[in-house]
Amino acid sequence: MNWNTSTIENLRRVFTEGFAVRDIAEPLVSFDAATATSEALALMECRNFDVVGVRKDGIVVGYAERDDLCGATCGERVRAIESPISDAASLADVVLGLAQSPRLFVRVLGAVGGIVTMSDLQKPPVRMWLFGMITLVEMRTTRLIELTCQGDSWKEFLSESRLQKAEALLEERKRRNQNLELIDCLQISDKGQILAKHEELRRLTRMPSRRQTEQTIKMLESLRNNLAHSQDIISCDWETIVGLCRDMERVISGTDEVQQALGGNG
């Protein structure tokens, strides 16, 4: 893949604008401040809600958790909603926000009308978005190896058994008239091993050690497998998801920095 300016801008637009909080947010159920707490608690129990919005003059002005609803009316112990996010906010903003807070309130048409919690990150739009991010990481890794290793010199960093598996896959793909190179038939774990053992590559990716490189690749592989098999991605892969979002710009920008460091155009 050629990481030219147009490609990078297109990718940036897809990953920052193609998916938004509106795709995963839930409506915020709310009650008038004068509503009896017993009514709100009954609904929260029935629908397993942790929080509800509290309205004044028809507008949501705050929220209440279950333990807050101990008075006569919902308005007696209202918590302020600080910094609600726009319904157009990116999924990366949502992930980073939820890394700091158990919930985010969503502003719709100028007023708070939605809510996002960790469970919403299990929804299809987030899973599709994350899978795309991992695909970009793998494509970027392939390009790094191509730029740094002359010819097939990367082979020295893999075991004979791993090379044989890649060669067998290449032969099968050639049989199906697919025009690929051997490096295209490596697994993400194989590419991780090359990164881990190749000191110059590790320096270019800012990985401080071989051990951390191997650990990072294993975490990405775990997330990808859980995404592919519709498994829980929060309890096991939360650290990886947050890391991807924090590093999203570098993932999207591809190999620009590497090409500059190597003094070439790629």
Phi, psi and omega in degrees: 000131178274121183268063178276175184301318181297316179299313182298317180294322178296317178296318180300319180294318180298315187276345177255336183240337184292329177236138182219170182300331180299337181285344184231349184292153175252149176299141177272111177290133184224161180230151172296150181302333182274358181292140178296138181298329180299323179293316179294317181296323179297317179291319180298320178294316182296320185254009177056046177269143174266331181221157171224156175280157177238127185256149170223126184055037176083356182246137177292120182248353181182193180217166178221137173270169183304315183292343179284335188273065181246001178262202181277323183232161183293336185277359186286327181226070182272135175264141180287144174266113183259131174051060174297149181265154178289150178292351177264002181299150182286161178293331177296319177298322179296311181300313182293328176292318180287344174288343181249344186214147180289344181205156175233135176266144188246131179268123180237122181053040174086355180228152179292124182217359182219171180213146177230134176232178183301324182298334180289343179285354176274356186286156183309316181302321180291319181295319177297316181297315180293320179298321176297321178298316181294322177300318178296319178301316182293318178296320179295320179297317178301316181294321178300316180296317179298321181288328188265323185261118179290132180059228177252034182295344178295344182301329184296345183266001180242153178287161180298322181295321179292322178295320180297321179294320179294319180294321178295320179294322179297317179298319179295319180290325175295323178298332179266016177063035175264126184272090184230165175254167181300321182297333179288347182258006176282149174278162180299328178292325177296314180296326176295322178295320178297314178301317184294322186269341183266108187298320181294318177299317180298321179295319181292331179268002177065023175277124186288338184207162177297319181299316180293323178298313180297320179295318180297316180296319178297322179294318177295320180295320178297314179297316180299317180295319179292325175294316183294330184253018176055039178266168178299128181250358183269311184295327184258330193240015185300316181300320179294318180298314179298318179299318177299318181291320178294331185254017188301320183299318179292324178297314182292321186290351172067229191254017181306310182297321182293316180298322177294318180295326181273353177073029181229176180260353182069000000 
